[in-house]
Amino acid sequence: MRGTYITATIIAILIALWLFSGQINRDPPKDHPTLAEANQIRAAGSQDATPVRVRARVINATPQEQELVLRGKTENKRSLVVKAETSGRIIARPVERGTRVAAGDLLCQLSDDDRSVSLEESAQALNQARIDYEGSLKLKERALLSESSVAQARARVAAAEAALKRSELDIERTLVRAPFPAIVEDVHLEVGDYVTPGTSCVSLVDMNPMLLVGRIAERDVHELEVGQPATGLLNDGRVVSGVLTFIGQQSDPATRTYAVEVEVPNPEFTLRSGITTRIQVPTTTVMAQKVSPAIFSLDDEGNIGIRTVNELGKVEYHLVHILRDDIDGVWVTGLPEAATIITVGQELVVPGQTVQVSFEPSSGMPASAPPAATPPPGAVTENPRPATNGERKRARDGAALSANSASTHGLAVVATNP
């Protein structure tokens, strides 16, 4: 029995030594590198390797106006419902809906009734009062009439003049006229209607000048000043220009925005009220370039940037700010005034890496390379050849490797396809 125990003990010791031998001379565990560290390692390793071939284009900055864009609509400056000031029957209404009228044009005419008779009566009463007053003055000179009687005669003259004026105004009020140039939007009376003071005759809208009204956020209102030029892009495609005439002083309690008005000339009444409008107010002038949004990439903080190539043939990363977007590209700031942007292969290179550049033809992008542009070392100036199947496979493998490395460490990668 003792021999069996000894044999089992020896076997157990040998097994333990065999298991422990695997830990001898074993390298300590290594942490997986982060995405930034992996990029640095790849950049360092690529210095001695063959430069990656990318496609690029030189674009030049041009002055562009930085502007605030507001959503609004057109609105007529004023509207008015013209009302009758006296009573009577409508005997004429020479305007219809849509009629353009000038200041002083007749809108509605009321019947005269007995107003002409009252006017003649007032005129004769005034004539008599003046004769009595002149006679009282002659009697006063002979000391036959007191000062009080003369004052009474003078008061009767003033009363007769007032009565005559009221009769003239009453006749004038039978003619309802336009107070300003406008368009008749609606009519409220027909010939034969009987009206009283305050009855509506027609509705007028003043279409010149026209207003572009909108609202601006509180963070941008300090950039506007009364008198700034502004442009309106109407929903029907027309473009109008005007001047900023009003900026509200109190914000809307619900939206925290301020009212803005732009006055636009409309002498021919071609603009209508209520058309949706995109209001653009230029603020400053900056140097910007138009690029394709397909070349955008994100850094580790999620900021938008563009990879470029410097004069030494090395990759640089520039953060950019989007100024505005057009149909065929995006205007950005933050790049050098003459920048060599990478248009194909930007997702396979990192800042500091040396690349071989193949320039694109001038018709491929909104901006082209200048005639005297000096390509960086290693650049290929002939027209780029189509990518082979092997190159496409290596590009897909490189993008997949970056995505797998990022997902291992919980990072998000946004790659833009060439």
C-alpha positions in Angstrom: 0.0 0.0 0.0 2.8 2.3 0.7 4.3 1.8 -2.7 0.9 2.8 -4.3 0.7 6.0 -2.3 4.3 6.9 -3.2 3.5 6.3 -6.9 0.3 8.4 -6.8 2.2 11.2 -5.1 4.9 11.2 -7.7 2.4 11.3 -10.5 0.5 14.3 -8.9 3.8 16.2 -8.5 4.7 15.6 -12.2 1.2 16.8 -13.4 1.5 20.0 -11.3 5.0 20.7 -12.7 3.7 20.1 -16.3 0.8 22.5 -15.7 3.0 25.2 -14.1 5.6 25.0 -17.0 3.1 26.8 -19.3 3.4 29.9 -17.2 7.2 30.0 -17.4 8.6 32.6 -19.9 5.0 33.7 -20.9 4.6 37.3 -21.9 2.4 39.4 -19.6 -1.1 40.2 -20.9 -1.4 43.3 -23.0 -4.3 45.8 -23.1 -6.0 46.3 -26.5 -5.0 49.8 -27.9 -7.5 52.5 -28.3 -8.6 53.8 -31.8 -6.2 56.8 -31.5 -3.3 54.5 -30.4 -4.1 52.1 -33.2 -4.0 55.0 -35.7 -0.6 56.2 -34.3 0.8 52.6 -34.5 -0.4 52.3 -38.0 1.0 55.7 -39.0 4.4 54.8 -37.4 4.4 51.5 -39.2 3.5 53.1 -42.5 6.5 55.4 -42.6 8.8 52.7 -43.9 6.0 51.1 -46.1 5.0 52.1 -49.6 2.9 55.3 -49.4 -0.8 54.8 -49.7 -2.2 56.1 -53.0 -5.1 58.6 -52.6 -7.0 60.8 -55.0 -7.1 64.6 -54.2 -8.0 68.0 -55.6 -6.8 71.5 -54.9 -9.5 74.0 -54.1 -9.2 77.7 -53.4 -11.2 79.8 -51.0 -13.5 82.5 -52.2 -15.2 85.3 -50.2 -18.6 84.2 -49.1 -21.2 86.1 -47.1 -22.2 84.5 -43.8 -25.9 85.0 -43.4 -28.8 84.4 -41.1 -31.6 82.5 -42.6 -35.2 83.0 -41.3 -38.4 81.3 -42.3 -41.3 83.7 -42.8 -43.9 85.0 -45.2 -45.0 88.0 -47.2 -47.5 90.4 -45.5 -49.1 93.6 -46.7 -48.0 96.6 -44.7 -51.6 97.8 -43.9 -55.2 97.0 -44.5 -58.3 99.0 -43.9 -62.1 98.6 -43.9 -63.4 101.9 -45.2 -66.7 102.9 -43.5 -69.5 105.4 -44.1 -69.5 108.5 -41.9 -73.1 109.5 -42.6 -76.4 107.9 -43.3 -78.1 107.5 -46.7 -78.8 105.1 -49.6 -76.0 103.8 -51.8 -76.5 105.2 -55.3 -73.1 104.2 -56.8 -70.2 101.8 -56.1 -67.7 102.2 -59.0 -65.2 99.6 -57.7 -65.2 95.8 -57.6 -63.0 93.2 -55.9 -59.4 93.4 -57.2 -59.7 97.0 -58.5 -56.6 99.1 -58.0 -57.4 102.5 -56.6 -55.4 105.7 -56.0 -55.7 108.0 -53.1 -58.9 110.0 -53.4 -60.7 107.6 -55.8 -64.5 107.2 -55.2 -65.4 103.9 -53.5 -69.1 104.4 -52.5 -71.5 107.3 -53.1 -74.5 108.0 -50.9 -77.7 109.8 -51.9 -77.8 113.6 -51.4 -81.3 113.7 -49.9 -81.9 117.2 -48.4 -78.3 118.0 -47.8 -78.1 120.5 -50.7 -81.1 122.3 -49.4 -79.6 122.5 -45.9 -76.4 123.8 -47.5 -78.3 126.6 -49.3 -80.2 127.4 -46.1 -76.9 127.7 -44.1 -75.4 129.9 -46.8 -78.3 132.4 -46.6 -78.3 132.4 -42.8 -74.7 133.3 -42.9 -75.3 136.1 -45.3 -78.0 137.5 -43.1 -75.8 137.3 -40.0 -73.0 139.2 -41.7 -75.4 142.0 -42.8 -76.8 142.3 -39.2 -73.3 142.4 -37.8 -72.2 145.2 -40.2 -75.3 147.2 -39.3 -74.6 146.8 -35.6 -71.1 148.2 -36.1 -72.6 151.4 -37.8 -75.1 151.8 -35.0 -72.3 151.5 -32.4 -70.4 154.3 -34.1 -73.4 156.6 -33.5 -73.7 155.4 -29.9 -77.1 153.9 -30.7 -76.2 150.2 -29.8 -74.4 148.7 -26.9 -71.2 146.6 -27.0 -73.2 143.6 -25.8 -75.5 143.8 -28.8 -72.5 144.0 -31.2 -71.0 140.9 -29.6 -74.3 139.0 -30.0 -74.3 139.9 -33.7 -70.8 138.7 -34.0 -71.7 135.4 -32.3 -74.6 134.9 -34.8 -72.1 135.2 -37.7 -69.8 132.5 -36.1 -72.8 130.2 -35.6 -73.9 130.6 -39.2 -70.4 129.9 -40.4 -70.2 126.7 -38.4 -73.6 125.6 -39.7 -72.5 126.2 -43.2 -69.3 124.2 -42.6 -71.3 121.3 -41.1 -73.6 121.2 -44.2 -70.5 121.2 -46.5 -69.0 118.3 -44.6 -72.3 116.4 -44.6 -72.4 116.6 -48.4 -68.7 115.6 -48.6 -69.3 112.5 -46.5 -71.7 111.2 -49.1 -68.6 110.4 -51.2 -66.5 107.6 -49.6 -63.0 107.8 -51.0 -59.8 105.8 -50.8 -57.3 107.2 -48.2 -54.2 105.7 -49.9 -53.3 103.7 -53.1 -54.5 100.1 -52.6 -56.3 97.1 -54.0 -60.0 96.5 -53.2 -60.0 93.1 -51.4 -63.7 92.9 -50.6 -66.9 94.9 -51.0 -69.6 95.1 -48.4 -72.4 97.2 -50.0 -74.5 97.1 -53.1 -76.4 99.9 -54.9 -79.6 100.4 -53.0 -78.4 99.5 -49.5 -79.2 101.9 -46.8 -76.2 102.7 -44.5 -75.7 104.5 -41.2 -72.5 106.0 -39.8 -70.0 103.1 -39.2 -71.3 100.8 -41.9 -68.5 99.1 -43.9 -68.2 100.0 -47.5 -65.1 98.2 -48.9 -61.9 96.5 -47.6 -58.6 97.8 -48.9 -55.1 96.3 -48.7 -51.9 98.4 -49.2 -49.5 96.3 -51.2 -46.6 98.8 -51.6 -44.3 98.3 -49.9 -44.6 94.6 -49.1 -43.2 93.2 -45.8 -41.3 90.0 -45.3 -42.0 89.0 -41.7 -40.3 86.3 -39.7 -38.9 85.5 -36.3 -35.3 85.1 -35.2 -33.9 83.2 -32.2 -32.6 85.0 -29.2 -29.0 83.8 -29.8 -28.8 85.5 -33.2 -30.9 88.7 -32.7 -27.8 90.7 -31.6 -26.3 90.2 -35.1 -29.1 92.2 -36.8 -29.4 96.0 -37.2 -32.1 98.1 -38.7 -31.1 99.2 -42.2 -29.3 96.0 -43.1 -30.0 94.7 -46.6 -31.9 91.4 -46.9 -33.0 89.0 -49.6 -36.2 87.0 -49.8 -36.5 83.7 -51.7 -40.2 83.3 -52.3 -41.9 79.9 -52.5 -42.8 80.5 -56.2 -39.1 81.0 -57.1 -38.9 84.8 -57.2 -36.1 86.6 -55.4 -36.8 90.1 -53.9 -34.5 92.5 -52.0 -35.2 95.0 -49.3 -34.1 96.6 -46.1 -34.5 95.5 -42.5 -36.9 98.0 -41.0 -38.0 96.5 -37.7 -36.5 94.2 -35.0 -38.8 93.3 -32.1 -37.8 94.4 -28.5 -39.9 91.7 -26.7 -39.6 88.0 -27.3 -42.5 85.6 -27.8 -43.1 83.9 -24.4 -43.6 80.5 -26.0 -40.8 80.4 -28.6 -38.3 83.0 -27.2 -38.0 84.5 -30.7 -38.2 88.1 -31.9 -40.2 89.6 -34.7 -38.3 90.8 -37.8 -39.7 92.8 -40.8 -38.0 93.5 -44.1 -39.6 96.2 -46.4 -39.6 95.3 -50.1 -40.7 97.7 -52.9 -43.8 96.5 -54.7 -44.9 99.3 -57.0 -46.6 97.0 -59.5 -48.4 95.0 -56.9 -46.9 91.8 -58.2 -46.2 90.4 -54.8 -49.1 88.8 -52.8 -49.5 88.6 -49.1 -49.0 85.2 -47.4 -46.4 83.6 -49.6 -43.9 81.5 -47.7 -40.5 83.1 -47.9 -36.9 82.2 -47.0 -35.3 85.5 -45.6 -31.5 85.8 -45.8 -29.7 88.6 -44.0 -25.9 88.7 -44.7 -23.9 89.5 -41.6 -20.1 89.0 -42.3 -17.9 88.0 -45.2 -15.6 84.9 -44.7 -13.3 82.8 -46.9 -14.9 79.5 -47.7 -14.6 76.5 -50.1 -17.3 74.4 -51.6 -16.8 70.7 -51.1 -18.7 67.4 -51.4 -20.2 66.2 -48.1 -19.0 62.7 -49.0 -15.5 63.6 -47.9 -16.5 64.6 -44.3 -15.2 62.5 -41.4 -15.4 62.6 -37.6 -12.7 62.8 -35.1 -12.7 61.1 -31.7 -14.8 63.9 -30.2 -17.4 63.7 -33.0 -16.3 67.0 -34.7 -16.6 67.3 -38.5 -13.3 67.6 -40.4 -11.6 67.0 -43.7 -8.3 65.3 -44.5 -5.9 67.2 -46.7 -2.3 66.7 -47.9 0.3 69.4 -47.2 3.3 70.4 -49.3 5.4 67.6 -47.8 2.9 64.9 -48.9 1.7 64.2 -45.4 -1.9 63.9 -44.3 -3.4 66.7 -42.2 -6.8 66.9 -40.5 -8.7 70.2 -40.4 -11.9 70.8 -38.4 -14.5 72.7 -40.5 -17.6 74.6 -39.9 -20.5 74.3 -42.4 -21.5 77.8 -43.7 -24.4 76.8 -45.9 -25.4 74.1 -48.3 -26.1 74.3 -52.0 -27.5 71.8 -54.5 -24.0 70.7 -55.7 -22.0 70.9 -52.5 -21.5 72.4 -49.0 -19.6 75.7 -48.2 -17.2 75.2 -45.3 -14.7 77.3 -43.4 -11.6 76.1 -41.5 -9.5 74.9 -44.4 -6.4 76.7 -45.8 -7.1 79.2 -48.6 -5.5 76.7 -51.0 -6.1 73.2 -49.7 -5.4 69.8 -51.3 -8.3 67.8 -50.1 -8.4 64.0 -50.3 -11.5 62.9 -52.2 -10.9 59.1 -52.4 -9.1 57.0 -49.8 -9.5 59.5 -46.9 -10.8 56.7 -44.6 -7.6 54.7 -45.1 -5.1 57.3 -44.0 -4.3 59.1 -40.7 -2.8 62.5 -39.9 1.0 62.5 -40.3 1.0 59.7 -42.8 2.9 60.1 -46.1 0.7 59.4 -49.2 1.0 59.3 -52.9 -1.4 61.8 -54.5 -3.2 61.4 -57.8 -5.1 64.6 -58.8 -8.6 64.5 -60.2 -9.7 66.3 -63.4 -11.1 69.8 -63.0 -14.6 68.8 -63.9 -15.0 66.4 -61.0 -15.6 69.1 -58.3 -17.0 72.6 -58.0 -13.4 74.0 -57.6 -10.3 73.0 -59.6 -6.6 73.0 -59.0 -4.9 76.3 -59.9 -2.7 76.1 -63.1 0.5 76.9 -61.1 -0.2 74.5 -58.2 2.8 72.5 -57.1 1.9 68.9 -56.3 3.4 67.5 -53.1 6.3 65.0 -53.3 5.2 61.6 -54.7 2.1 63.1 -56.4 1.0 61.7 -59.7 -0.3 64.3 -62.1 -1.7 62.1 -64.9 -5.3 61.2 -64.9 -6.1 58.6 -62.3 -6.7 55.0 -63.5 -9.8 53.1 -62.4 -9.3 51.2 -59.2 -8.6 47.4 -59.6 -10.4 44.7 -57.8 -7.4 44.1 -55.5 -7.4 47.8 -54.6 -11.1 47.8 -53.8 -10.7 44.7 -51.7 -7.8 46.3 -49.7 -9.9 49.4 -49.2 -12.8 47.4 -47.8 -10.5 45.3 -45.6 -8.9 48.5 -44.2 -12.3 50.0 -43.4 -13.5 46.8 -41.8 -10.3 46.5 -39.7 -10.8 50.1 -38.4 -14.5 49.4 -37.6 -13.7 46.1 -35.8 -11.0 47.7 -33.7 -13.3 50.6 -32.7 -16.2 48.2 -31.8 -13.8 46.2 -29.6 -13.2 49.3 -27.4 -16.7 50.7 -27.5 -15.9 53.5 -29.9 -18.1 54.7 -32.8 -16.6 55.1 -36.2 -18.2 57.0 -39.1 -16.5 56.1 -42.4 -17.3 57.8 -45.7 -17.3 55.6 -48.8 -15.1 57.0 -51.6 
